[in-house]
């Protein structure tokens, strides 16, 4: 666990330094355009993988990088289970927007916009950020370490907390919410990211393949390229993910206990 703790600390530090140093300088000193800032934010998202690969001999002694990825992607993948994982993730967001539209009395389509980039660019930015940049570290390295020590529920919660608080700096420098709204926003981030870890852990427990983590992460991120929502959405989304966590825990007990 000492090795795991050192990895988490290093990943936190590298990410926060990259965000403040790289993105901070680009924004405040060089006044870079939004597309450049988006590219730099994608670079920062790769810090979990960069830390893992840079210290690979320390974090995974006696194993090669090739062996690591062969193991990470070695499990079976079925089209049904992959589709189920993706649809569950997409449906959580879509359901939350639908509930929001009912509460506010607005049409569902009013919460969506094509955004600043063409569809192909949003797709590219989404897949080359967290899904491919983070998952080698969080799900490829951290998840097996925690799962080997703790049960499904506790391991998923710890993964969620580690992953959520890694984003702490973004809550304050890359958020549209301030003051009292920060409380439900931060709580939502913690709950939703923990819920995503439950989804990933559930499917990767059955099919030990990193592609599930990448797919779930991508499906969650992609829709946010087009969403226009307020803080109430995040409150609703948190409730939806609490329900998902409960269902997945029940299904895990039925299947494995």
C-alpha positions, 0 to 999 in steps of 0.5 A: 500500500505504500507504493500505491500511496506514493503513486497517488501523491505523485499523481496529485502533485504532477497534475496540480503543478501541470494545471497551475504551471502549464494551463495557468501560464498559457491563460494568464501570461500568453492569453492563449485561445480556447482551443489551445487551452483545451489541448493543454487541459488534455495534456494535463489529463495524462498525468496519471499515465505519465507518472505510472510510466515514469516510475514504472520500475518502482510502482510495478517491479519485475514487470514490463510495460508491455506485460502491464498493458497485456494484462490490463487489456487481457480480459474478455470483452463482450459486445453486450456487456460493453454496450450495457456499461456505455448505455448505463453511463449515458442513460444516467446523464440523459435521465438527469436532464429529463428530470431537470426539464420536468422540474423546470418546465423546459423542453429537453432540447433546450439543455443541449448545444453543439458548443464551440467545436465541430462534432469531430473535434469534440469527439477527439478531445473527449477520447484523448483526455481522461479516457485514454489519459487517466485510465492506465493509472486509475483503473489499470494500476490503482483498481487492482491494488485496491480490489486485492485488499478490499471488497467490491464496495470499499474498493470502489468507494476509495477509488472514487474518493481518490479520483474525485479529490484529484480534480480538486484544483479544477473545482476552483479554477475551471468551474462556473459555480461560486459561493454556496453553489460550490457545496452541491457542486463538490458533493456531486463530483464526489458522488458521481465519480464514485458512482462511475467507479462502481460502474467500472469496477462492476464490469471490470470484475466480470471482464478484467479489461481496461476497455470498460474503464475507457468506454465508461469514462468516454461516455460520461465526458462526451455528453458534457461537451454539449450540456448547458445546465445549472447547479440543480442538474448536478443535484439530480445527477447525484441522486441518480448515481446514488441509485446506480450504486445501490443497484450495482451493489445489489447485483454484485451481492446476488452474483458473487456472494 
